[in-house]
Amino acid sequence: MAALQPIYLLSDATGETAEKMVMAALTQFRDKPIRLKRISNVRTKTQVYEALDEALAQGALVVYTIVNRELAQLVHNECDGLGLTSLDLLTPLLMKVAQHVGRSPGETPGLLHGVDEAYFRRVEAIEFTVKHDDGQEPRNLHQAEIVLVGVSRTSKTPLSIYLAHRGWKVANVPLVKGVDPPPQLLEVDPKRVAGLVIDPHRLAEVRAARLRNLGQDPRTAYADLEEIEDEIRYTREMFRRHAWVVVDVTGKSVEETANEVLVKLRLK
């Protein structure tokens, strides 16, 4: 069996950029067994020396993406001195871009990965929130960073989605008078639960409009003012009993309500 040809990937961030580029190149060498070793967060001279000593012992090719010019130069010089073949993937590009835009690079490692992390966190949060809308999957409520509770038509879903787009994993649970909430809800840390309330008259209007849009009679208990007042009293009592923060959504935009939720839960 042919010996594996090692390639060492050095980066002052995650090393994902170097790995993706090398992997793209390796598609042209499918018949050659290659071993990649990624060494991330290389930000000191000692780390450079240790990594290159190991690469030398393995007879490796060294590929690096280091934005700090002094550290990148050190890797270059050490590889030359040790007789290691090396390739700087980032510095030539940084210099060309610097010439083009007329300013020096910021030399801050990990910026690209930071953007990626924020993006993937939002995607993960949105996926979680959609799966846990309207009381779905109550067994996973403990995984939610924010749990919204309230009676029907208190903006739980749009508020959940808005917060998810800001990176928060949100679950929402409808409360129905006379029906016990899922037991998992009562096990969630009260500091992560926000109870939503609304002016009863406004809620009656919203529910009546909803019924009309569905082609149904708006003169039902669902849109009856007295019934709604009882529902709101029921939820307020529950919020007080379980020490959940209360957020009144009446007349507020989703953005305003989301901000209030984050402030009251001390997440902002």
Steps between C-alpha positions, in 0.01 A plus 500: 500500500635842401607730781272792577635832380442752784388858454497725806247784502590788732251776576454777753125431482320172433697389193181427307602730213832322453339159524234579241758633254732204549213255469402666172855455373513138616211408273764499225708243689248232587751220452734641767431427868519834681468566874392846609573634845335826593659709777269785598540819703875532439569845646836478678858431396511196728201350321672557166821330615313201643285454190794524261713261705220246469459571128876451451491165676222393263660645187183698441398772260398808703206709385403799710243778529627753754394862477759638742789596272771451764378150583451411134856614429625286788333192353654579161849550644487191720381281216784628284751436777369148564477412134123460514294573191237756592221703345350822635141509376399830655778763499528543118123545477496746792776706339323511162173607664687760709652647182161501332309673782787719614518394862676241717322182611360496853695187598214370716486121491172312478279772346376276219427219740323742729261588219451132428430425866238773521336378181486138605377594846208685340423206274507261796284734707241534222484124448454443873234770527294372207505149645386629840224735389155484661587242764669248271765267645449600868761243603766736359390811687808475722714569190330832426678820595167684512152356556200718416161418648159657457147451375415475132579805280749669732768509226693200631598365157611824326689600814668159515610519137631856542709399801623190314629722219703676768655167601280391792356150527136565586208273584146621550219329686130595475309525827138392506277565798394172658778301330817420690818620326756234408687390813835570329410871497493511878848344510657780293709759686251783573765751398464380140119526477309809388123521535321703232184697576285735295213738561181286495310742272784495247521121518124472439543710185794293379320171556179619337697613193674163492168316503360721223808434287439129545137542399374416849253670732689756714228480771652199673655446845844528333437870432267572792631786716399347834659167411816677391516699824480171690781358286725798567432481875580130492835558324597790727440281803715227348779743415499632857492150651802383300692831520503549122560849364199666341514684167199693372490484120210746458570755228866406471698394196672163500835679527390692810360190666812297421718767655285503815518121526879504477529780755263342752669160465834678544627374169579852382 
